């Protein structure tokens, strides 16, 4: 019996989702879509889960869409082809809208929709020497998965044009220097570094983190004046929250805050 193409491991305060399609450079599969969607839905509704980590088996994070599957879809009606793409877009929305931080641990590199998934995450840890590419153009395809909006919000227009119009790969080092990656680390160490980040996040105020994620998402599509109103309402609510009651008290009492204990009381 072949092993499942996705593994979701519950580690107490975090979920680790591993793409196990290693023989195909962890290309996306229906099983991975379903496993990751289930994990993100569980994280969103379970107060015990504080962080989600995305990783992969083998030396490459994700090669994106499986071209064999795309070739089969060429003969489907336009509406059916669009419906298949919407499956990826639903996944991207779940990552962006998940109230818990999502971390991508990228070994080797990420391509196509794999890059879209990584950029939808809140943190990216990448191995030195990893490559990031949007090589759709080489197969006569265009970017999807929110890749154009992610790239243009992170990088200079000239570099986005280079990435998308030539399909040329960009090194993790260049992405890191441009601020698109949070951590660079030696190969095979990305999951360990992601776990360190997750531990720090898990000790933090999870309800406050969810509010901050929502504000950051809103800021991408809301005009600055309206965003002031959004921030006002969020801050007014936060001031009286269990997280703020504990955080302010800890600051005034010159002690470390215990946000998990505060959340248990709420």
Backbone torsions as a table, in degrees:
resi	resn	phi	psi	omega
1	UNK	NA	130.7	179.6
2	UNK	-75.7	152.0	-178.3
3	UNK	-75.4	154.4	178.5
4	UNK	-59.6	152.3	-178.5
5	UNK	-84.6	-2.1	175.8
6	UNK	-146.4	141.9	177.6
7	UNK	-128.0	126.3	176.7
8	UNK	-113.3	117.2	-177.5
9	UNK	-111.2	122.9	176.8
10	UNK	-86.5	112.8	-178.4
11	UNK	-108.5	31.0	175.4
12	UNK	93.3	-77.6	179.3
13	UNK	-104.2	9.0	180.0
14	UNK	-151.8	157.1	172.3
15	UNK	-113.6	132.3	176.0
16	UNK	-110.9	117.8	-177.7
17	UNK	-106.0	118.2	-176.9
18	UNK	-111.9	122.7	171.7
19	UNK	-77.8	121.7	-174.0
20	UNK	-113.6	25.4	178.0
21	UNK	-90.3	50.5	-169.3
22	UNK	-63.3	-31.4	-178.2
23	UNK	-67.4	-17.1	177.4
24	UNK	-116.2	32.2	-179.6
25	UNK	53.4	36.3	178.1
26	UNK	56.8	40.5	171.3
27	UNK	-59.7	153.4	-177.8
28	UNK	-68.9	141.2	-179.9
29	UNK	-131.5	158.6	175.7
30	UNK	-55.9	-35.8	179.1
31	UNK	-64.5	-39.6	179.6
32	UNK	-66.7	-44.0	177.0
33	UNK	-52.8	-50.9	-175.7
34	UNK	-66.4	-42.3	-179.1
35	UNK	-64.5	-43.2	-179.2
36	UNK	-70.3	-40.2	177.7
37	UNK	-60.7	-42.9	179.8
38	UNK	-64.2	-40.6	-179.6
39	UNK	-65.6	-43.5	-179.4
40	UNK	-66.8	-37.9	177.9
41	UNK	-65.5	-41.8	178.1
42	UNK	-63.8	-43.1	-179.8
43	UNK	-63.1	-37.6	-177.5
44	UNK	-66.7	-29.5	-173.0
45	UNK	-106.9	-8.8	-176.7
46	UNK	-105.6	112.2	-178.0
47	UNK	-65.0	-19.4	178.3
48	UNK	-70.4	-31.4	-178.7
49	UNK	-83.1	122.6	-176.8
50	UNK	-105.4	-26.9	-172.5
51	UNK	-146.8	150.8	171.8
52	UNK	-121.4	132.7	178.0
53	UNK	-115.9	130.2	175.5
54	UNK	-104.6	126.4	-179.4
55	UNK	-141.4	-176.0	-177.9
56	UNK	-151.5	152.3	176.1
57	UNK	-80.8	138.1	178.1
58	UNK	91.6	-170.3	-169.9
59	UNK	-89.5	5.7	-176.4
60	UNK	-138.9	131.9	-174.5
61	UNK	-64.8	-56.7	-179.1
62	UNK	-167.5	127.7	179.8
63	UNK	-87.8	2.5	177.6
64	UNK	87.5	-149.2	-177.4
65	UNK	-69.2	146.5	178.1
66	UNK	-80.3	114.5	-176.8
67	UNK	-64.3	-24.4	175.8
68	UNK	-65.2	-40.6	177.5
69	UNK	-69.0	-39.4	179.0
70	UNK	-63.8	-36.5	178.9
71	UNK	-63.5	-37.1	178.3
72	UNK	-66.9	-31.8	-176.7
73	UNK	-78.1	-11.4	-179.3
74	UNK	-59.3	-24.8	-175.1
75	UNK	-97.2	2.6	177.7
76	UNK	-83.1	156.6	173.3
77	UNK	-61.4	155.3	-177.8
78	UNK	-53.8	-42.8	-178.2
79	UNK	-62.4	-38.0	179.4
80	UNK	-70.4	-37.2	177.4
81	UNK	-64.1	-42.2	179.3
82	UNK	-63.2	-37.7	-180.0
83	UNK	-63.7	-37.7	178.6
84	UNK	-65.6	-40.5	178.8
85	UNK	-65.3	-36.5	180.0
86	UNK	-61.6	-25.1	175.3
87	UNK	-61.6	-42.1	175.6
88	UNK	-65.1	-43.0	-176.9
89	UNK	-66.9	-32.5	174.0
90	UNK	-62.4	-40.4	179.0
91	UNK	-64.3	-43.6	178.7
92	UNK	-61.3	-43.1	178.6
93	UNK	-62.0	-40.5	179.7
94	UNK	-63.3	-39.4	178.0
95	UNK	-65.8	-49.2	-177.7
96	UNK	-63.4	-39.1	-174.1
97	UNK	-93.1	-3.7	177.6
98	UNK	-59.5	128.8	-179.7
99	UNK	-71.5	-9.7	178.0
100	UNK	-102.2	144.3	177.5
101	UNK	-59.1	140.9	178.4
102	UNK	-119.0	129.3	-176.5
103	UNK	-116.5	131.5	173.7
104	UNK	-100.9	126.4	175.9
105	UNK	-105.5	102.1	-168.3
106	UNK	-103.0	107.1	170.7
107	UNK	-94.5	141.7	172.3
108	UNK	74.0	-51.0	179.1
109	UNK	154.1	176.8	178.4
110	UNK	-141.1	135.5	-176.8
111	UNK	-130.7	149.0	174.9
112	UNK	54.1	-127.3	-179.8
113	UNK	-64.1	-22.7	174.4
114	UNK	-65.0	-36.9	175.2
115	UNK	-69.3	-38.7	177.1
116	UNK	-58.4	-44.1	-179.3
117	UNK	-64.9	-44.9	-179.7
118	UNK	-61.0	-44.2	-177.3
119	UNK	-72.1	-19.5	176.1
120	UNK	-75.9	-16.9	-178.5
121	UNK	-75.2	164.2	-179.6
122	UNK	-82.1	-29.3	179.1
123	UNK	-134.6	143.7	172.7
124	UNK	-125.8	123.9	170.9
125	UNK	-108.6	124.9	-175.5
126	UNK	-127.3	146.1	177.1
127	UNK	-77.4	143.1	173.3
128	UNK	-55.5	132.8	-179.3
129	UNK	91.1	-7.5	177.9
130	UNK	-65.0	152.3	-179.3
131	UNK	-122.3	141.7	179.0
132	UNK	-120.4	130.7	-176.1
133	UNK	-146.2	151.1	174.0
134	UNK	-124.2	72.3	-170.7
135	UNK	-87.0	23.7	179.1
136	UNK	-51.3	-42.9	-173.9
137	UNK	-58.7	-29.0	-179.0
138	UNK	-70.3	-18.8	176.8
139	UNK	-108.9	13.8	-179.8
140	UNK	72.3	26.2	-177.2
141	UNK	-116.9	169.4	178.6
142	UNK	-118.1	156.5	-180.0
143	UNK	-63.0	147.9	172.4
144	UNK	-139.9	-168.1	-179.8
145	UNK	69.4	22.7	-179.5
146	UNK	75.4	13.5	-173.3
147	UNK	-64.3	-40.3	-178.6
148	UNK	-65.1	-39.2	179.2
149	UNK	-71.0	-39.1	178.8
150	UNK	-63.4	-47.5	-177.3
151	UNK	-65.6	-44.0	-176.9
152	UNK	-70.5	-22.7	176.7
153	UNK	-81.7	-17.3	-176.1
154	UNK	-104.7	-33.3	-166.1
155	UNK	-124.7	159.2	174.9
156	UNK	-61.4	147.5	-177.6
157	UNK	-55.9	-40.3	-177.9
158	UNK	-60.8	-40.7	-179.2
159	UNK	-71.9	-38.3	177.7
160	UNK	-61.6	-41.5	177.7
161	UNK	-61.8	-42.4	179.1
162	UNK	-61.9	-45.6	-177.8
163	UNK	-63.6	-46.3	-172.7
164	UNK	-83.1	-35.7	-175.2
165	UNK	-86.0	-24.0	179.0
166	UNK	-105.9	-21.3	-176.3
167	UNK	74.4	10.5	-176.9
168	UNK	-72.9	138.5	-179.6
169	UNK	-75.4	149.0	177.0
170	UNK	-117.4	137.7	-176.7
171	UNK	-73.6	153.8	175.5
172	UNK	-60.2	-34.5	179.7
173	UNK	-62.3	-42.5	179.7
174	UNK	-67.7	-43.3	176.6
175	UNK	-59.6	-41.4	-179.1
176	UNK	-64.1	-43.8	-179.4
177	UNK	-65.3	-24.9	178.2
178	UNK	-90.7	-0.3	176.7
179	UNK	85.1	13.2	-179.0
180	UNK	-89.6	-7.8	178.8
181	UNK	-127.8	140.5	-178.1
182	UNK	-82.0	-41.5	-176.3
183	UNK	-139.3	139.9	168.3
184	UNK	-109.1	139.4	-179.6
185	UNK	-150.2	166.1	178.7
186	UNK	-61.1	155.0	177.4
187	UNK	-56.0	144.6	-180.0
188	UNK	75.1	3.2	-179.2
189	UNK	-108.8	1.5	-173.8
190	UNK	-64.2	-40.1	-179.4
191	UNK	-65.9	-40.2	179.0
192	UNK	-62.4	-42.1	179.2
193	UNK	-68.3	-40.2	176.9
194	UNK	-60.9	-37.5	177.9
195	UNK	-64.8	-37.8	177.5
196	UNK	-63.3	-45.1	177.8
197	UNK	-61.9	-42.3	-179.1
198	UNK	-62.0	-38.6	179.9
199	UNK	-62.3	-41.8	177.8
200	UNK	-65.5	-42.0	179.4
201	UNK	-66.6	-39.4	-177.6
202	UNK	-64.6	-26.5	178.2
203	UNK	-83.3	-6.7	-176.5
204	UNK	-88.2	-178.5	-178.4
205	UNK	-80.5	97.9	-171.1
206	UNK	-63.3	-37.4	178.6
207	UNK	-65.9	-38.8	177.6
208	UNK	-66.7	-41.2	177.3
209	UNK	-59.7	-39.7	178.4
210	UNK	-62.7	-40.8	178.9
211	UNK	-65.9	-40.4	178.9
212	UNK	-64.3	-43.7	177.3
213	UNK	-57.6	-43.2	179.8
214	UNK	-63.5	-39.6	177.9
215	UNK	-64.5	-42.9	179.9
216	UNK	-63.9	-38.5	177.4
217	UNK	-66.6	-43.7	179.2
218	UNK	-61.3	-38.7	-176.5
219	UNK	-62.6	-22.8	-178.3
220	UNK	-74.1	-23.7	-175.1
221	UNK	-124.1	-3.0	-175.8
222	UNK	-105.5	140.4	178.1
223	UNK	-68.9	152.7	-172.6
224	UNK	-55.8	-36.5	-178.2
225	UNK	-68.5	-43.1	177.8
226	UNK	-67.1	-35.0	179.2
227	UNK	-63.2	-30.6	174.6
228	UNK	-59.1	-41.1	178.6
229	UNK	-66.8	-40.1	179.2
230	UNK	-62.8	-43.8	179.0
231	UNK	-66.0	-39.8	178.4
232	UNK	-57.5	-49.0	-177.8
233	UNK	-64.9	-39.2	179.7
234	UNK	-67.4	-40.8	-179.5
235	UNK	-68.4	-41.6	178.5
236	UNK	-59.3	-39.3	177.4
237	UNK	-70.2	-39.8	-175.9
238	UNK	-66.1	-34.0	-174.3
239	UNK	-55.4	-36.8	-177.0
240	UNK	-101.0	11.5	-178.0
241	UNK	-77.6	157.5	175.8
242	UNK	-55.3	-36.8	178.6
243	UNK	-61.0	-46.4	-178.2
244	UNK	-70.8	-37.5	177.5
245	UNK	-58.7	-45.0	178.8
246	UNK	-71.1	-44.8	-176.5
247	UNK	-63.2	-44.5	180.0
248	UNK	-67.7	-43.1	179.3
249	UNK	-61.2	-43.0	-179.6
250	UNK	-63.4	-40.6	178.7
251	UNK	-63.0	-46.4	-178.2
252	UNK	-68.8	-30.6	-180.0
253	UNK	-90.9	3.1	177.7
254	UNK	54.4	52.5	176.7
255	UNK	-137.5	167.3	177.6
256	UNK	-76.7	135.6	179.2
257	UNK	-72.3	149.0	174.6
258	UNK	-116.2	84.4	-174.8
259	UNK	-69.9	-32.4	179.6
260	UNK	-64.1	-39.7	178.0
261	UNK	-66.5	-39.3	178.9
262	UNK	-64.0	-39.5	-179.0
263	UNK	-70.0	-30.8	177.1
264	UNK	-65.3	-31.4	-179.5
265	UNK	-76.8	-22.1	-174.5
266	UNK	-75.7	NA	NA
